Amino acid sequence: MLNTILAIVTFFTLTGTENTNDVQANVTESTVIWKATKVVGGGHEGTVVVKEADLKLKGTELKGGSFTVDMTTISSTDLEGEWKDKLDGHLKNDDFFGVATYPTSTFKITKVQKTAEGKYNVTGDITIKGTTESITFPTTVTAEGDKVTTNATITLNRTKYGVKYGSSSFFDNLGDKAISDEFKLIVTLVTVK
């Protein structure tokens, strides 16, 4: 009986702890770029600031992690002046992300599947406007010296998070003012081991 208990303890000691390190991201080097398009040509893009992020790494292998973005910083980068101010203000109001009520959005990894050296399929829970959905997307991890960089392009359907403004899935006769339901987040997290 004692041998069985020791064997179980040894098994969990060897397999349950993967010697992972929690590594904080450098938020000044990490970026999130968003890209949205209209149904009939055109679109906008911009940034949102990474508030905090950490990755669980075993050496340079990705094992888990999470990040939080500050939605109050969402802004367009393809416009200037009055048009930029109008779009940025609209993105922050309740038609879109309601940042006064929902100042942050988060993503937490729940599963990592290695597909090749430096390449992974990542599954996790993303929360936007208080709604959480599970998503899966490909991710690459590169290491240069002590710096580890994680890159991913995430495609989301905004209507799943209550962002329905200008969606032809919910409103008729929008014509060329219809905005695509899907938008992209291009995420780069930079950490130093």
C-alpha positions as CSV (number, residue, x, y, z in Angstrom):
1,M,0.0,0.0,0.0
2,L,2.8,2.4,0.9
3,N,4.6,1.6,-2.4
4,T,1.4,2.5,-4.3
5,I,1.0,5.8,-2.5
6,L,4.6,6.7,-3.2
7,A,4.2,5.7,-6.8
8,I,1.2,8.0,-7.1
9,V,2.9,10.9,-5.4
10,T,6.0,10.4,-7.6
11,F,3.7,10.3,-10.7
12,F,2.0,13.6,-9.9
13,T,5.3,15.2,-8.9
14,L,6.8,14.3,-12.2
15,T,3.8,15.0,-14.5
16,G,1.8,17.6,-12.6
17,T,4.6,20.2,-12.3
18,E,6.1,21.1,-15.6
19,N,8.6,23.5,-14.2
20,T,6.8,26.4,-15.8
21,N,7.7,30.0,-15.1
22,D,5.1,32.8,-14.9
23,V,6.7,35.6,-17.0
24,Q,5.2,39.1,-17.0
25,A,4.9,40.7,-20.4
26,N,6.5,44.0,-21.1
27,V,3.3,46.1,-21.7
28,T,5.2,48.9,-23.4
29,E,6.4,46.5,-26.1
30,S,3.3,44.3,-26.3
31,T,0.5,45.4,-28.7
32,V,-3.0,44.7,-29.7
33,I,-4.1,46.0,-33.1
34,W,-7.8,45.7,-34.1
35,K,-9.1,45.7,-37.7
36,A,-12.7,46.0,-38.7
37,T,-14.3,46.2,-42.1
38,K,-17.5,47.3,-43.7
39,V,-19.5,44.7,-45.6
40,V,-19.1,46.8,-48.8
41,G,-15.5,47.8,-48.8
42,G,-13.5,50.0,-46.5
43,G,-12.9,49.8,-42.7
44,H,-10.9,51.0,-39.9
45,E,-8.0,49.9,-37.7
46,G,-6.4,50.9,-34.5
47,T,-5.0,49.9,-31.2
48,V,-5.9,49.1,-27.6
49,V,-3.3,49.1,-24.8
50,V,-2.2,45.9,-23.0
51,K,-2.8,46.6,-19.3
52,E,-1.2,43.4,-18.0
53,A,-0.2,40.0,-19.4
54,D,1.7,36.9,-18.2
55,L,2.7,33.7,-20.0
56,K,3.4,30.4,-18.5
57,L,6.6,29.1,-20.2
58,K,8.6,25.9,-19.9
59,G,11.9,27.1,-21.4
60,T,10.4,28.8,-24.5
61,E,7.4,26.4,-24.8
62,L,4.0,28.0,-24.2
63,K,2.0,26.3,-21.5
64,G,-0.6,28.9,-20.5
65,G,-1.2,32.6,-19.7
66,S,-3.5,35.5,-19.8
67,F,-3.8,39.1,-20.8
68,T,-6.0,42.1,-20.0
69,V,-6.5,45.1,-22.3
70,D,-7.6,48.6,-21.2
71,M,-10.7,49.3,-23.3
72,T,-10.7,53.0,-22.4
73,T,-7.6,53.3,-24.6
74,I,-9.3,52.0,-27.8
75,S,-8.4,54.3,-30.7
76,S,-8.3,54.4,-34.4
77,T,-4.9,54.8,-36.2
78,D,-6.2,55.4,-39.8
79,L,-8.0,58.7,-39.1
80,E,-6.9,62.1,-37.8
81,G,-8.6,65.1,-36.3
82,E,-12.3,65.4,-35.9
83,W,-13.1,62.1,-37.7
84,K,-10.7,60.2,-35.4
85,D,-12.3,61.8,-32.3
86,K,-15.8,60.9,-33.5
87,L,-14.9,57.3,-34.2
88,D,-12.9,56.8,-31.0
89,G,-15.8,58.3,-29.0
90,H,-18.3,56.0,-30.8
91,L,-16.2,52.9,-30.1
92,K,-16.1,53.8,-26.4
93,N,-19.9,54.3,-26.1
94,D,-22.6,51.7,-25.5
95,D,-23.2,51.2,-29.3
96,F,-19.8,49.4,-29.3
97,F,-17.7,48.6,-26.2
98,G,-19.4,50.6,-23.4
99,V,-16.0,51.3,-21.7
100,A,-17.5,53.2,-18.8
101,T,-19.2,50.0,-17.7
102,Y,-16.7,47.5,-19.1
103,P,-13.2,49.2,-18.9
104,T,-11.3,46.0,-19.5
105,S,-11.4,42.9,-21.7
106,T,-9.6,39.7,-20.8
107,F,-8.3,36.5,-22.3
108,K,-7.2,33.4,-20.3
109,I,-5.7,30.3,-21.9
110,T,-7.4,27.0,-20.9
111,K,-5.6,24.7,-23.3
112,V,-2.4,24.7,-25.4
113,Q,-1.7,22.1,-28.1
114,K,1.8,22.2,-29.7
115,T,1.5,21.6,-33.5
116,A,5.2,22.2,-34.5
117,E,8.3,23.8,-33.1
118,G,7.2,27.3,-32.0
119,K,3.6,26.8,-33.2
120,Y,0.5,26.1,-31.1
121,N,-3.2,25.9,-31.2
122,V,-4.4,27.9,-28.2
123,T,-7.9,27.7,-26.6
124,G,-9.1,30.1,-24.0
125,D,-11.9,32.2,-22.6
126,I,-12.2,35.8,-23.9
127,T,-14.4,38.2,-22.1
128,I,-15.7,41.4,-23.8
129,K,-18.5,43.5,-22.4
130,G,-19.1,41.0,-19.6
131,T,-19.7,38.1,-22.0
132,T,-17.3,35.2,-22.1
133,E,-16.8,32.9,-25.1
134,S,-14.3,30.0,-25.7
135,I,-12.1,30.5,-28.8
136,T,-9.3,28.6,-30.5
137,F,-6.6,30.2,-32.7
138,P,-3.1,29.5,-33.9
139,T,-0.2,31.1,-32.1
140,T,3.6,31.3,-32.8
141,V,6.3,31.7,-30.1
142,T,9.8,32.9,-31.0
143,A,12.8,33.4,-28.7
144,E,15.7,35.7,-29.2
145,G,18.1,35.8,-26.3
146,D,16.0,36.4,-23.1
147,K,13.1,37.8,-25.1
148,V,10.1,35.6,-25.9
149,T,7.5,36.9,-28.3
150,T,4.1,35.4,-28.8
151,N,2.1,36.4,-31.9
152,A,-1.5,35.6,-32.8
153,T,-4.3,36.8,-35.0
154,I,-7.7,36.3,-33.5
155,T,-10.9,36.5,-35.5
156,L,-14.0,37.3,-33.4
157,N,-17.7,37.7,-34.1
158,R,-18.5,41.0,-32.2
159,T,-22.3,40.2,-32.0
160,K,-21.6,37.3,-29.6
161,Y,-20.4,40.0,-27.1
162,G,-23.5,42.3,-27.6
163,V,-21.8,44.6,-30.1
164,K,-24.6,44.7,-32.7
165,Y,-24.3,48.3,-34.0
166,G,-24.4,48.4,-37.9
167,S,-24.7,44.6,-38.1
168,S,-26.8,43.4,-41.0
169,S,-27.5,40.2,-39.0
170,F,-29.7,42.3,-36.7
171,F,-30.7,45.4,-38.8
172,D,-32.2,45.7,-42.2
173,N,-31.6,48.3,-45.0
174,L,-28.1,49.3,-43.8
175,G,-26.7,49.3,-47.3
176,D,-23.1,50.4,-47.5
177,K,-23.2,51.4,-43.8
178,A,-23.3,47.8,-42.7
179,I,-20.3,46.7,-40.6
180,S,-18.9,43.2,-40.8
181,D,-19.7,41.1,-37.7
182,E,-16.2,39.7,-37.7
183,F,-13.2,41.7,-36.7
184,K,-9.5,40.8,-36.0
185,L,-7.2,41.3,-33.1
186,I,-3.5,41.1,-33.9
187,V,-1.9,40.3,-30.5
188,T,1.9,40.5,-29.8
189,L,3.0,39.8,-26.2
190,V,6.7,40.4,-25.5
191,T,8.3,38.9,-22.3
192,V,11.8,38.6,-20.9
193,K,12.6,35.4,-19.2
